Amino acid sequence: MSIATDAIARDTAAMQALLEKQRAAFTAELPVSAAVRKDRLQRAVKLILEHKDNLVKALSDDFGHRSIEMSLVTDIMASVKPLKHALKNLDGWMRPERRKLDFPLGLLGAKAMVEYQPKGVVGIIAPWNFPVNLTFAPLAGVLAAGNRALIKPSEFTPATSELMQKAFAHYFDEAEVAVITGGPEIGKAFSELAFDHLIFTGATSIGRHVMAAAAKNLVPVTLELGGKSPTIVGRSADLAQATERVAMGKLMNAGQICLAPDYLLVPQEKEGEIVEGLKAATARMYPTLLANDDYTSVISRRHRDRLEAHIEDARAKGADIVEVNPGNEDFSKQNTNKMPLTLIRNPTDEMTVMQEEIFGPILPIKTYSQVDDAIGYINKHDRPLGLYWFGTDAAEERRVLDRTISGGVTINDVLFHVSAEDLPFGGVGPAGMGNYHGADGFKTFSHAKSIYKQPKMDLAGLAGFKPPYGEKTRKALAREIKA
């Protein structure tokens, strides 16, 4: 056995021991009271608030440069919100639900209810693009549901991952919540642990491996993946508003968002105006890019090379490349991996930029003559995580909603449906499975236990379903088995 293999074996054994420790502590604690759950949620809030400055600095270090304000919005505020939402609503979520019974069981004294019990130990695999938020947002539901958690953050954000590991160790016993760091081999071993539930956020290609690994132990999974989220600009849209909102959403985190608008579908006759609108909106928000603290860097040279390869592939296959560079800056002479917004006109499905999730500041623009053409194009491809429509035509809005299937939809903006804590967030098909946030997250990380309580009287005998069977049985069956 090599030194590296031996180290992985030791780390895997340590993870297994930690899982067993958490499960034993969980079982010993049952039932998990509301007070205990609230205490853990409050400690998570305190962890974020007391470390927010250091977390923001670590994020910027990991990215090469990341906007302070954007990190405060997307990773700090967006982590505190779901935790506080859970604290506010926990008592109601924990309340048993009364369920109806078929006639005449209820009248005769039978009762039915659903109680939501914690599952046990939940594994959280978080990605690099929003490493704080995509740890704490699922953790809010995990802790609210009364579970313990093991967290595996991304190796691509090492400073942030190390800081979170130390911070969690300060605020939580490792039998409650613990962070495990390491590279792909550790991640693979982590996904093979026999959790009671596993949530993975990341690329669809990795999600397939995670699901296969979890299947070995029949671990239920929630997969938050990605894909190519389309934006339809209708003929009734306010183009100035639409282009500004698309540009803002596309350039947030330099497009490194699973829900970023991946490509535009626009009316043929409005394409030129939309291109000019995107240019103007970009210039207003980011007059310059290289030295602009508001504009985030692509996370690594490898990802920048990948994005530039998309552009060159599209150029070679006949696309019209429009670089939106308001300050006319020279991006070949920089110490970061910042990239300007690049619009790709006349893209085709043969181009790699239309085959893969972009995850960067590149925006293809396709044209359509009728909105049904746009709908048809979307439906010929994998179902997306998000879909966006701009316009004021109510009939067209309804048609887009009815004729497309996506994880979620924002109308007259992009991204915003993910910020509504009381809406379920999740994908469909290759964009993911399952959902969380708010009450839906509480239920995802809980087991819905059905409870039926029989009264003293012999209901089976009264109904005629107790041997010996006779005329009463036949009459009962005739009554129940009919059109």
C-alpha positions in Angstrom: 0.0 0.0 0.0 1.4 3.4 -1.0 1.8 6.3 1.5 -1.0 8.2 -0.2 -3.3 5.2 -0.2 -2.5 4.5 3.4 -3.3 8.1 4.3 -6.7 7.9 2.5 -7.5 4.7 4.4 -6.8 6.4 7.7 -8.8 9.4 6.8 -11.7 7.2 5.7 -11.6 5.3 9.0 -11.6 8.6 10.9 -14.7 9.8 8.9 -16.4 6.5 9.6 -15.6 6.8 13.3 -17.0 10.3 13.4 -20.2 9.2 11.6 -20.7 6.5 14.2 -20.0 9.0 17.0 -22.6 11.4 15.7 -25.2 8.6 15.2 -24.7 7.3 18.7 -25.1 10.8 20.2 -28.2 11.3 18.0 -29.8 8.1 19.1 -29.1 8.8 22.8 -30.6 12.3 22.5 -34.0 11.3 21.0 -36.4 13.0 21.0 -34.6 16.2 19.9 -36.5 19.0 21.5 -37.3 22.4 19.9 -35.0 24.1 22.5 -32.0 22.0 21.4 -32.6 22.7 17.8 -33.0 26.4 18.3 -29.8 26.5 20.3 -27.9 24.9 17.4 -29.4 27.3 14.9 -28.5 30.2 17.1 -24.9 29.0 17.5 -24.7 28.8 13.7 -25.9 32.4 13.3 -23.3 33.5 15.9 -20.6 31.6 14.1 -21.3 33.5 10.9 -21.7 36.9 12.4 -18.6 36.7 14.6 -16.5 35.4 11.7 -18.0 37.4 8.8 -15.0 39.6 8.2 -12.6 36.7 8.2 -14.9 34.7 6.0 -15.1 37.5 3.4 -11.3 37.8 3.4 -10.9 34.1 3.0 -13.3 34.1 0.1 -11.4 36.8 -1.7 -8.1 35.0 -1.1 -9.6 31.8 -2.6 -10.9 33.6 -5.7 -7.9 35.8 -6.3 -10.3 38.7 -5.8 -13.9 38.7 -4.7 -16.1 41.8 -4.0 -16.5 42.4 -0.3 -20.1 43.6 -0.7 -21.1 40.7 -2.9 -19.7 38.2 -0.5 -21.6 39.9 2.4 -24.8 39.6 0.3 -24.4 36.2 -1.3 -22.5 34.3 1.4 -23.0 36.0 4.7 -26.5 37.5 4.6 -27.7 34.6 2.5 -26.5 32.2 5.2 -28.0 34.1 8.2 -31.4 34.4 6.5 -32.3 30.7 6.3 -31.1 30.1 9.8 -33.2 33.0 11.2 -36.2 31.8 9.1 -35.9 28.4 10.6 -35.7 29.8 14.1 -38.8 31.8 13.5 -40.9 29.0 12.1 -39.5 25.9 13.8 -42.4 25.5 16.3 -44.9 25.4 13.6 -42.9 23.0 11.4 -42.5 20.6 14.3 -46.2 20.4 15.1 -47.8 17.0 14.2 -50.2 17.2 11.2 -53.7 15.7 11.6 -54.7 13.7 8.6 -58.2 12.7 7.5 -59.5 9.1 7.6 -61.9 7.3 5.3 -65.5 7.1 6.5 -66.4 5.9 9.1 -63.1 5.4 10.9 -62.9 9.0 12.1 -66.4 9.0 13.4 -65.7 5.9 15.4 -62.7 7.3 17.2 -59.7 6.4 15.1 -57.0 9.0 14.6 -54.3 9.6 12.0 -51.4 12.0 12.1 -47.9 12.6 10.7 -45.0 13.4 12.9 -41.7 14.7 11.5 -38.7 13.0 13.0 -35.1 13.7 12.4 -33.3 11.2 10.2 -30.0 11.1 12.0 -26.7 12.2 10.4 -26.8 14.2 7.2 -23.8 14.7 4.9 -23.4 18.0 3.2 -21.1 18.4 0.2 -20.7 22.1 -0.6 -19.2 23.6 -3.8 -16.6 26.4 -4.3 -18.7 29.1 -5.9 -20.7 30.1 -2.7 -18.9 27.9 -0.2 -20.4 29.6 2.9 -24.0 30.0 1.8 -24.1 26.5 0.3 -23.0 25.0 3.6 -25.2 27.0 5.9 -28.4 27.1 3.8 -28.8 23.3 3.8 -27.5 23.2 7.4 -30.4 25.4 8.5 -32.8 22.7 7.4 -30.6 19.9 8.7 -30.4 21.4 12.2 -34.1 22.5 12.3 -35.1 18.9 11.6 -33.0 17.8 14.6 -30.1 16.1 12.8 -26.4 16.0 13.2 -24.2 17.0 10.2 -20.8 16.1 8.6 -19.7 18.8 6.1 -17.3 18.4 3.2 -16.4 21.8 1.7 -14.6 22.2 -1.6 -10.9 21.8 -1.9 -10.9 24.7 -4.4 -11.6 27.2 -1.6 -9.0 26.0 0.9 -8.8 29.2 3.0 -12.6 29.3 3.4 -12.8 25.6 4.1 -10.1 25.7 6.8 -11.7 28.7 8.5 -15.1 27.0 8.6 -13.5 23.8 10.0 -11.9 25.8 12.9 -15.0 27.9 13.5 -17.4 24.9 13.7 -15.0 23.2 16.1 -15.3 26.2 18.4 -19.1 26.5 18.3 -20.1 22.8 18.0 -19.0 19.5 19.5 -17.9 17.2 16.8 -20.7 14.9 17.7 -23.1 17.6 16.6 -21.5 19.2 13.5 -18.0 18.6 12.0 -16.1 19.7 8.9 -13.9 17.3 6.9 -11.4 18.9 4.5 -9.5 17.2 1.7 -9.2 16.6 -2.0 -11.2 14.5 -4.5 -10.2 11.1 -2.8 -11.6 12.3 0.5 -14.7 13.6 -1.2 -15.2 10.2 -2.9 -14.8 8.4 0.4 -17.2 10.9 2.1 -19.9 10.3 -0.5 -19.6 6.5 0.2 -20.4 6.9 3.9 -23.7 5.4 5.1 -25.4 8.7 6.0 -29.1 9.0 6.8 -29.3 11.6 4.0 -26.8 13.3 1.7 -27.1 16.6 0.0 -24.6 17.5 -2.8 -24.4 20.8 -4.6 -22.2 20.9 -7.6 -21.7 19.9 -11.2 -24.1 17.4 -12.9 -21.1 15.2 -13.9 -20.0 14.8 -10.2 -23.6 14.5 -9.1 -23.8 11.2 -11.0 -20.8 9.8 -9.1 -22.2 11.0 -5.8 -25.6 9.4 -6.4 -23.9 6.1 -7.5 -21.8 6.1 -4.3 -24.8 6.8 -2.1 -26.8 4.1 -3.8 -24.4 1.4 -2.4 -25.8 2.1 1.1 -29.3 3.2 -0.1 -28.7 6.7 1.2 -31.4 9.1 0.1 -29.9 12.1 -1.8 -30.8 15.6 -2.6 -28.8 16.8 -5.7 -28.5 20.5 -6.4 -26.8 20.6 -9.8 -27.0 23.1 -12.6 -27.3 23.1 -16.3 -28.1 25.8 -18.9 -30.7 28.1 -17.5 -32.4 30.0 -20.4 -33.8 33.5 -20.4 -36.6 34.4 -22.8 -37.0 38.1 -23.5 -40.6 38.6 -24.8 -41.6 41.2 -27.3 -43.6 42.9 -24.5 -40.5 43.3 -22.3 -39.1 46.6 -21.1 -35.7 46.1 -22.8 -33.8 48.6 -20.7 -35.0 46.9 -17.5 -34.5 43.4 -18.9 -30.9 43.9 -20.1 -29.9 45.6 -16.9 -31.3 42.8 -14.8 -29.7 40.1 -17.0 -26.4 41.8 -16.9 -26.5 42.1 -13.1 -27.3 38.4 -12.7 -24.8 37.3 -15.3 -21.9 39.3 -13.8 -22.6 38.6 -10.2 -19.7 36.4 -9.0 -18.4 36.7 -12.6 -21.2 34.3 -13.7 -20.0 31.5 -11.4 -23.6 30.7 -10.3 -25.5 27.6 -11.0 -28.6 29.7 -11.6 -26.8 32.4 -13.8 -28.7 33.1 -17.1 -26.8 30.7 -19.4 -28.2 31.9 -22.7 -30.7 34.4 -24.0 -33.6 33.8 -26.4 -34.6 37.1 -28.0 -36.9 38.3 -30.8 -35.0 38.5 -34.1 -35.8 42.2 -34.6 -34.8 43.2 -31.1 -31.4 41.5 -30.9 -29.3 44.6 -31.8 -31.1 46.7 -29.2 -30.7 44.0 -26.6 -26.9 43.8 -27.3 -26.6 47.5 -26.9 -28.7 47.4 -23.7 -26.3 44.7 -22.2 -23.3 46.9 -23.1 -24.8 50.0 -21.5 -25.9 48.2 -18.3 -22.5 46.6 -17.9 -20.8 50.0 -18.3 -23.1 51.6 -15.7 -22.3 48.8 -13.1 -18.7 48.2 -14.0 -17.0 51.2 -15.8 -13.8 49.3 -15.4 -13.1 45.7 -14.5 -9.5 44.9 -13.7 -9.0 47.2 -10.7 -12.7 47.3 -9.8 -13.2 45.9 -6.3 -16.9 45.3 -7.2 -16.0 42.8 -9.9 -15.1 39.2 -9.0 -12.4 37.1 -10.5 -12.8 33.7 -12.2 -11.6 31.3 -9.5 -8.6 29.9 -11.3 -6.5 30.0 -14.4 -7.8 26.5 -15.3 -11.4 27.8 -15.3 -10.4 30.9 -17.2 -8.7 28.8 -19.8 -11.9 26.7 -20.1 -14.0 29.8 -20.6 -11.6 31.2 -23.2 -11.6 27.9 -25.0 -15.4 28.2 -25.3 -15.0 31.7 -26.9 -12.4 30.5 -29.4 -14.5 27.4 -30.3 -17.5 29.6 -31.0 -15.4 32.1 -33.0 -14.0 29.2 -35.1 -17.5 27.9 -35.8 -18.8 31.2 -37.1 -20.2 33.0 -34.1 -20.0 36.8 -33.8 -18.0 37.6 -30.6 -18.8 40.8 -28.8 -16.4 41.6 -25.9 -18.0 44.1 -23.5 -15.0 46.0 -22.1 -16.2 49.4 -21.0 -12.8 50.7 -20.0 -11.0 49.2 -23.0 -8.6 47.4 -20.6 -5.9 44.9 -21.6 -6.9 41.6 -20.0 -3.7 39.9 -21.3 -1.7 41.9 -18.8 -3.2 41.1 -15.4 -2.3 39.2 -12.2 -5.8 37.9 -11.6 -8.2 35.8 -13.7 -10.8 38.4 -14.3 -12.7 38.2 -17.6 -15.0 40.7 -19.3 -18.5 39.9 -20.3 -18.4 38.2 -23.7 -21.6 38.0 -25.9 -21.8 35.3 -28.4 -24.2 36.0 -31.3 -25.4 33.4 -33.7 -24.5 30.4 -31.5 -25.2 26.9 -32.7 -25.6 23.6 -30.8 -22.3 22.4 -32.4 -20.4 25.0 -30.2 -19.2 23.8 -26.8 -20.6 27.0 -25.2 -24.1 25.7 -26.0 -23.4 22.1 -24.8 -22.0 22.7 -21.3 -22.9 24.8 -18.4 -20.9 28.0 -18.8 -20.2 29.1 -15.2 -18.5 32.3 -16.2 -19.1 35.8 -17.9 -20.1 34.5 -21.3 -23.6 35.0 -22.7 -24.8 33.4 -25.9 -27.7 35.1 -27.6 -30.1 33.1 -29.8 -33.0 34.7 -31.8 -36.5 33.5 -32.4 -39.4 34.5 -34.6 -42.2 33.2 -32.4 -42.1 32.5 -28.7 -43.1 28.9 -29.4 -39.8 28.5 -31.2 -38.0 29.5 -28.0 -40.1 27.1 -25.9 -39.4 24.4 -28.4 -35.7 25.0 -28.2 -35.7 24.8 -24.4 -37.8 21.6 -24.5 -35.4 19.8 -26.8 -32.6 20.1 -24.2 -32.1 19.0 -20.6 -34.5 20.6 -18.1 -32.8 23.5 -16.5 -32.4 24.5 -12.9 -33.8 28.0 -13.5 -35.8 29.7 -16.2 -36.4 33.4 -16.7 -39.0 35.3 -18.7 -39.3 39.0 -19.3 -42.5 40.7 -20.5 -45.9 42.1 -19.7 -48.0 39.8 -22.0 -49.9 37.7 -19.5 -51.0 35.1 -22.0 -47.4 34.6 -23.1 -46.2 34.4 -19.5 -48.7 31.7 -18.9 -47.7 29.8 -22.0 -44.1 29.8 -21.0 -44.9 28.6 -17.5 -47.3 25.9 -18.8 -45.1 24.6 -21.7 -41.7 24.4 -20.0 -40.4 22.4 -17.0 -37.6 23.7 -14.9 -36.4 23.7 -11.3 -37.8 27.2 -10.6 -38.8 30.4 -12.5 -38.2 34.1 -11.9 -40.4 36.4 -14.0 -39.0 39.8 -15.0 -35.7 39.2 -13.3 -33.1 36.4 -12.8 -32.0 34.4 -9.8 -34.5 35.9 -7.3 -36.6 32.8 -6.8 -33.7 31.3 -4.9 -33.8 34.1 -2.3 -37.4 33.4 -1.2 -37.0 31.2 1.9 -40.5 29.9 1.7 -40.2 28.6 -1.8 -38.7 25.1 -2.4 -35.4 25.3 -4.2 -34.3 22.4 -6.4 -33.7 21.0 -9.8 -35.4 18.5 -12.1 -33.8 15.9 -14.3 -30.1 16.5 -14.9 -30.5 19.8 -12.9 -31.0 17.8 -9.7 -33.5 16.1 -7.6 -35.2 16.9 -4.3 -35.5 20.4 -2.9 -34.8 22.4 0.3 -35.2 25.9 1.8 -37.7 26.8 4.5 -40.4 24.3 5.4 -39.5 22.2 2.4 -36.0 21.8 3.7 -37.3 20.8 7.1 -39.3 18.1 5.5 -36.5 17.0 3.2 -34.3 16.3 6.2 -37.0 14.8 8.3 -38.7 11.4 8.2 -42.5 11.8 7.9 -43.7 9.1 10.3 -47.3 8.0 9.8 -49.2 7.2 13.0 -52.6 5.6 13.2 -54.4 5.2 16.5 -57.2 2.6 16.8 -60.1 3.1 19.2 -61.2 0.3 21.7 -64.0 -0.9 19.5 -63.4 -3.7 17.0 -63.5 -1.7 13.7 -62.4 -4.6 11.5 -65.3 -6.7 12.9 -67.8 -3.9 12.6 -66.8 -3.3 9.0 -67.1 -7.0 8.1 -63.4 -7.5 7.3 -62.7 -10.0 10.1 -63.1 -13.8 9.6 -65.3 -15.7 9.4 -66.4 -13.7 6.3 -70.1 -13.6 5.4 -72.9 -11.5 4.1 -71.6 -8.4 6.0 -68.3 -8.8 4.2 -69.9 -9.1 0.8 -72.1 -6.0 1.4 -69.1 -4.0 2.6 -67.0 -5.0 -0.4 -69.9 -4.2 -2.8 -70.2 -0.8 -1.2 -66.5 -0.1 -1.5 -65.8 -1.7 -4.9 -68.0 0.2 -7.3 -67.6 2.9 -9.9 
